[in-house]
Amino acid sequence: MAPPIRVLIVDDSALVRNILSQGLSIDPCIEVVGTAADPYIARDMIVRLHPDVLTLDVEMPRMDGVAFLRKLMPQYPIPIVMVSSLTQRGKQITMEALEAGAVDFVAKPTSNVASGLNAMLAELRTKVRIASTANVSHWKGKRLTAPSSRSSSSALAESTDKIIAIGASTGGTEAIRQVIEKFPATTAGTVIVQHMPGGFTKMFAERLNQLCQMQVKEAEHGDRVRSGLILIAPGGKQFEVIRRGGFYEVSLGTDEKVSGHCPSVDVMMHSIAKHVGSNAVGAMLTGMGQDGANGMLAMRQAGARCISQDEASSIVFGMPKVAYEKGGAEKLVPLDKIAASLLSLLTERK
């Protein structure tokens, strides 16, 4: 039997530390080895206790979670799950934390009702188990610099009738940024499903829009998929691409989970297979599980060209691996080569 996952909880609230400790300890695969009231205490406990995973509060008075991450990850990379508030500031700091190395996050319930708290704790237990398998070694010695602003590029992949489809989950926010920052302004319309709850996807899109040459927005029902635009599937809604006359547009559907998720990469990619076919290219990025594997296979069978992120550059080599093993992805590609590979596949489709 595998040893339990050793977890250190970092939160300035004694009540929250107690709740999280009790909630995580329900799982026999998880051992809470300590709690810390702030990052300064946590730093010493990390060295002494060698936890496998940290849970880290987003907003703390002495040092917020992002500042701590930027100091910690280059020296002592460890999988971290953020515990986020649903305030506007909380969402913003959460997005910055994912950029700074956090593996995933859970949102604090909006009320103290037992059902909301129990659901949050169940989600946290799941994400701690996933985080314990994450590969964060590439953060060792990494110099964290301010995100680059929009830059110019002479490479063009202009198209109004081709589509890039990208799916991701755990670790995907940073992977997506690294890919789409390299897309020229006139790149084919791009649609993305990143497993993330409602509210956070809008913030995610707004942050990407500040960094990319393409326009980035959270998708709305009826949005046209067009050259120069990246559409992020909104959390809590199934996302499909359909043909409307000579154009492609977004259709937002139910809030029911498919393949365990809403939005689901499978739903999006199956719609691409049905309505776009060989005019599409796809990429599966880091993530736990197998959402999207069947959808990507359907894309390949419809004539699309598809790739997966390789194991060495993936935070969690789940979704990319299954997509490749099932035959949906033609090859495994390092993260820093994904953008160039997709643009190359687009030109090959002409």
HUQUIBEL-V928468 format. One record per backbone hydrogen bond with DSSP energy under -1.0 kcal/mol. CO is the residue of the C=O (numbers start at 1). NH is the residue of the N-H. If there is no record, write none. Layout:
# HUQUIBEL-V928468
<<CO & NH> <CO & NH>>
This chain:
# HUQUIBEL-V928468
<<5 & 31> <6 & 52> <6 & 53> <7 & 33> <8 & 55> <9 & 36> <10 & 57> <13 & 17> <14 & 18> <15 & 19> <16 & 20> <17 & 21> <18 & 22> <19 & 23> <20 & 24> <21 & 25> <24 & 27> <27 & 30> <29 & 5> <31 & 7> <34 & 9> <36 & 11> <38 & 42> <39 & 43> <40 & 44> <41 & 45> <42 & 46> <43 & 47> <44 & 48> <45 & 49> <46 & 50> <53 & 8> <54 & 81> <55 & 10> <56 & 83> <58 & 65> <64 & 68> <65 & 69> <66 & 70> <67 & 71> <68 & 72> <69 & 73> <72 & 75> <72 & 76> <74 & 141> <79 & 54> <80 & 103> <80 & 104> <81 & 56> <82 & 106> <83 & 58> <84 & 108> <87 & 91> <88 & 92> <89 & 93> <90 & 94> <91 & 95> <92 & 96> <93 & 97> <94 & 98> <95 & 99> <96 & 100> <97 & 102> <103 & 171> <104 & 82> <106 & 84> <113 & 117> <114 & 118> <115 & 119> <116 & 120> <117 & 121> <118 & 122> <119 & 123> <120 & 124> <121 & 125> <122 & 126> <123 & 127> <124 & 128> <125 & 129> <126 & 130> <127 & 131> <128 & 132> <130 & 133> <131 & 134> <136 & 139> <137 & 140> <139 & 142> <163 & 281> <164 & 191> <165 & 283> <166 & 193> <167 & 285> <168 & 195> <169 & 172> <171 & 175> <172 & 176> <173 & 177> <174 & 178> <175 & 179> <176 & 180> <177 & 181> <179 & 182> <180 & 183> <184 & 187> <187 & 228> <189 & 164> <190 & 231> <191 & 166> <192 & 233> <193 & 168> <197 & 200> <199 & 203> <200 & 204> <201 & 205> <202 & 206> <203 & 207> <204 & 208> <205 & 209> <208 & 211> <208 & 212> <215 & 230> <217 & 232> <220 & 223> <223 & 250> <226 & 229> <228 & 215> <229 & 190> <230 & 217> <231 & 192> <232 & 219> <234 & 237> <238 & 253> <240 & 251> <242 & 249> <244 & 247> <247 & 244> <248 & 225> <249 & 242> <250 & 222> <251 & 240> <254 & 238> <258 & 261> <261 & 258> <262 & 236> <264 & 268> <265 & 269> <266 & 270> <267 & 271> <268 & 272> <269 & 273> <270 & 274> <271 & 275> <272 & 276> <272 & 277> <276 & 279> <277 & 280> <279 & 163> <280 & 305> <281 & 165> <282 & 307> <283 & 167> <284 & 309> <286 & 169> <287 & 318> <287 & 319> <290 & 293> <292 & 296> <293 & 297> <294 & 298> <295 & 299> <296 & 300> <297 & 301> <298 & 302> <299 & 304> <300 & 303> <305 & 282> <306 & 330> <307 & 284> <308 & 333> <315 & 135> <316 & 287> <316 & 318> <318 & 322> <319 & 323> <320 & 324> <321 & 325> <322 & 326> <323 & 328> <323 & 329> <331 & 308> <333 & 310> <334 & 337> <335 & 338> <337 & 341> <338 & 342> <339 & 343> <340 & 344> <341 & 345> <342 & 346> <343 & 347> <344 & 348> <345 & 349> <347 & 350>>
